[in-house]
């Protein structure tokens, strides 16, 4: 199947979104559209509102005021099953204490589709291979390392949207710090996989802390600080040294290696 583009509408649209907690404003976003690009990355310091924004987009949180629509339909109007067929979410922490095998955990992603056992087997096989887990498929999930468990959870959400590769529908992955516990090779492999999924109409919005990886792979970067979007654009425009220095309170230098931006940073205040 060739590249697929979504010409008719944005994935997500936010209008006058305000989110408060305990009387404090956590997010204040007057207007925001997520266009169909393979990878949009959210960056910002701790407490900037990145995870809150992702939880808002997934429907886990409800805005205090404002409107949020998914493919031109208010998010609250989507039926749970239909939304699960087109939107998959991986939070920062995924708790699973049952001794399921790796294959059984990944197969949970098939549940929204009810495609039949043979189709499920094919999907699970593909996602296990995509996340380099085939050799672990019969191992108990609880006995894996942290990085291996993270890859299993990623394979599960991949499996949830995998059928869209062969349909004329788009899907959306929301991933909160998915690189946690992954080694360098698997970090880059995941970023390449997300980019490849975009060619099939499965787009990703991802929270990252590694600015160099964000700059290397993202088509669009949103920089958040104190609940506001302070920069939005390509890596070259959104991650200027002025923005990075101001938002992260560091002294940064951008170097180009192989045509990609890399960030050398030094804290303004040494411990």
N, C-alpha and C positions, 0 to 999 in steps of 0.2 A: 504494500500500500504506500502511496506517495504522501508528500507533506499535505497536511490538512490545515486550513485556516478558518477562523470564525469571522465571517464578514458581516453578520447581521447585528451583533450586539456585544456589549461588554460582558465579562463574566460577572462582575460584582460592581454595584454602585452604592455609594454611601452619600447621604444628603443630611447635612446639619446634625451629625452624630455627636452626642455628648454621653459619656459614661461616667457615672460617679460611684464612689464607694465610701461609705461612712462620711458622707458630706464632702468628700474631696473629689475633684475632677481628675479622672484617670485618663480620659481621652477627649479631645475636642477637635473634630475633623469636619470642617464646613462642607467639603465636597471632595469626593475621591472616586475615580473609576479604575478598576483593574482591567486592563486590556489583555487580550489573548496572546501573551508571549510565553515561551516555554518556561522561563524562570524569573520570578520577581522575588527579590530578597528584602527582608526587613532587618535593619541594623539599628543599633543604638545602645546606650549604656543600660545597666541594670535599672529596672523600674521606669524605663522610658515609655512603656505601654505596648511593647511588641506582642507579648503573649496575650494581653487583653484584647488587642486588635484581632489576633488570630482566633481567639475564643468567640469574639463577636461575629466574625465572618462564618464560623462554624455553627452558630446558633446556640453555643453553650452559654453565652452571656447575652442578655437583652439590653439594648441601649436605654439609657434614661430618657433620652429624647432623640428624635430623628428617624430616618427611614433607611432600610437596607434591602436591596433587591438582588436576587441571584438569577441571572439570565432573564432579566426584565420581569420577574415575578417576585413580589415581596417574600423574603425568606420565611416568614411565618406562615405563608400559604402553601409551602411545599409539604407534601405528605412525607412522613419519615422514611418509608421504604424507597420512594422514588428519589428522595434526596441522597440516600445512602448509595444508590446505584450510580450517582454522578459526582458525589463529593465525599472524600475520605480524609480523615484527620488523624494525625499522630501527635499526641501531646508530649510535653517534656518527659513525663514519666508514665510508663505503662506497667501497671502492677498485674502480675499473673503468678499465682502461687500453686496452681495445680500442675501435676506432672504430665502435662500434655507433651506429645512429641513435637518436634519442630514442624513436621508436616501438618499435624493437627492444628497448630496455631495458625499457620499460614492459610489453611483451608477455611478458617473462620471468615476470611475476606470474601469467600464465595457466597455466603449466606444470602445477601440481598438479591442475588440474581436467579436462584433456583433453576440453574441451567442443566442439571442432571449430572450424574456421577462421572460420566466420561468427560464431559466438558470441564467439570471441576478438576479432574485429574490433570488434564492438559494445562489448565491455568496455573495450578499449583506447581507443576513441574517447571513451567516457564518462569515463574516468579522465584522459585528456589534457585534456578540457574542464574537469574538476573542478579540476585544478591549473594551469589557464591555460597550457597547453603546446601547444595545437593548432597554433599558428603556428610551432612549433619542431619538429614531429614528424619532419621529414626531416633535421634538422641532426645532425652528429656529436656524440655526447655529450661527447667529450673537448674539444671546442672551446667548450663552454658556460661561463658564469660559475659561480662557486661556488653562488650562490643558485639558478640555473637547474638545476644538477646535483642540488641538494637536492630541488627540486620533482619532478624526474624520478624520483628514488628513492622519494619519497613516492607518486607515481602508481603505481609498480611494486607497492608493498605494498598500496595501495588495490585495485589490480587483483587481487591475490591473494585478497582477501576479497569482492570485488564480487559474485560469484554468490550469496552468502548473503543479499543484499537480497531475493531472490525465493524464498528457501527458509525453511522453518520450523526454522532452525538459527541459533545465535548464533556470533559470531566475536569475536576479540580482537586488537587492535592494540597492540603494545609499541613505543613510540617514544622513543629516547634523544636528547634535545635536538634535536628536529626543526626548531626555529626558527632554528638556526644558519645564518647567511648570508642569511636571508630579509629582504626589506625590510618595512617596517611594514604595508603593505597586504596583502602575502602572508602575514604572520604572522596577522593577524586573519582572513583568508580561510581559512587552514588550520584555525584554531580553530573557526570556524563549520562547516567541513566535518566535523570530528570530532564535533561536537555533533549534526549532522544524521545522520551514520552511526548514532549511537546509537538513532535512531528505527526503524532497520531491524534492530536486534539486533547491531550491530557496535560493540563498546565499546572504549575506548582507555585505556591506562595510559601516562602520558607524564612524562618527566623534563623539568622546566623550571627556568630560573633567574630568569625575569621574574615576580616575585611579583604584579605588577598584572595581568598577563595570566592568571596562574593564578587569581587571585581573581575575575576577570571571567567566566571561562568554565567553571571546574571545578565539579562538583557535590560532589566530595570531594577533600580535600588531606591527604596524609601528609607530615609534616615529619620528616626523618631527621637524626640527628646521632650521629657516632661509632658507627655500626652499629645504633643503636636508633631506634625510632619514638617521638618525644617529643611529637607532637601528631597527632591524627587526627580529622577532622570536616569540616564545611562551611568555606568560606573565612572566614566571620565568626568561627568558633570556633577553627579551627586556626591562623590567621594573626593572632593578637593581637599587640599591640605588645610585650608581655612575651616571647612566644615568639620573635618576629623579633629583638628586641634580644639575647636570650640566645644563640640559635643562631648568628646571623650576626655577633655582636660589632659591632653598629651601634646608633646612636640613631635610632629610626624614628618617623615620624608618619604616621598613616593619615588620608587625606582622602577624602571621598566625592564623586565626580563622576558625575552621571547614574545614581546608585544603585549605583555600583561602587566597590570599594575601590582606592585607589592609595596607593603607599608612597613617602614621601619619607625618604631615609636619609642618614645622615652617619656615616662611620667614627669609631669611638671613638678610634683612634690615627691621626693624620694622617701621611702619608708625609713 
